[in-house]
Amino acid sequence: MTVASPARTERRAAGAHRLVCRNCGAAEDAGRAAEHDPCLEPATGTRFRIEAAEVTFRGLCPACRPPADVD
């Protein structure tokens, strides 16, 4: 699987989730399903100071999906 990783600085809202096309690399912000993201905190006992957490959904954008599969 090829994963596109654009090397550019983007201005996004804190905690914004991303949608990324695994074929062409198109990316956009995604709405959040809940106010709180319970899975974004690591298990206790880590020695890391967490500064940020991200959620990236990868799949195919409408332009890269087969015509029969587009909503």
C-alpha positions as CSV (number, residue, x, y, z in Angstrom):
1,M,0.0,0.0,0.0
2,T,1.3,3.4,-1.0
3,V,0.6,6.2,1.5
4,A,1.0,9.7,0.3
5,S,2.5,12.1,2.8
6,P,2.5,15.7,1.6
7,A,5.4,17.7,2.8
8,R,3.7,21.0,3.4
9,T,2.6,23.0,6.4
10,E,-1.2,23.0,6.7
11,R,-3.3,25.2,9.0
12,R,-6.0,23.0,10.6
13,A,-8.1,23.3,13.7
14,A,-6.7,21.6,16.7
15,G,-7.9,18.0,16.9
16,A,-9.1,18.0,13.4
17,H,-9.4,14.5,11.8
18,R,-8.1,14.0,8.2
19,L,-9.3,12.1,5.2
20,V,-6.4,11.0,2.9
21,C,-6.8,9.3,-0.4
22,R,-4.3,6.4,-0.6
23,N,-4.2,6.6,-4.4
24,C,-3.7,10.3,-5.2
25,G,-2.9,11.8,-1.8
26,A,-5.9,14.2,-1.8
27,A,-6.5,15.3,1.8
28,E,-9.2,17.2,3.6
29,D,-10.5,17.8,7.1
30,A,-13.1,15.4,8.4
31,G,-15.8,16.2,10.9
32,R,-15.6,14.7,14.3
33,A,-18.2,12.2,15.4
34,A,-17.8,13.0,19.1
35,E,-16.7,16.0,21.2
36,H,-14.2,13.9,23.0
37,D,-11.7,11.5,21.4
38,P,-11.2,8.8,24.1
39,C,-8.8,6.7,22.1
40,L,-6.2,9.5,21.8
41,E,-4.7,9.1,25.2
42,P,-2.0,6.4,25.6
43,A,-2.0,3.9,28.4
44,T,-0.6,5.2,31.6
45,G,3.0,4.5,32.4
46,T,4.6,6.1,29.3
47,R,7.5,8.4,29.8
48,F,6.5,10.5,26.8
49,R,5.1,14.0,27.2
50,I,2.3,13.9,24.6
51,E,2.1,17.1,22.5
52,A,-0.3,16.1,19.8
53,A,-2.5,13.3,18.5
54,E,-4.0,12.8,15.1
55,V,-6.6,10.6,13.5
56,T,-6.2,10.0,9.7
57,F,-8.8,8.0,7.8
58,R,-7.2,6.5,4.6
59,G,-9.2,5.3,1.6
60,L,-10.1,6.3,-1.9
61,C,-11.5,9.8,-2.8
62,P,-14.5,10.0,-5.2
63,A,-12.2,10.7,-8.2
64,C,-10.1,7.5,-7.5
65,R,-13.0,5.2,-6.7
66,P,-14.5,3.0,-9.5
67,P,-17.6,4.7,-11.1
68,A,-20.0,2.0,-9.7
69,D,-18.7,2.8,-6.2
70,V,-19.2,6.6,-6.1
71,D,-22.0,7.8,-3.7
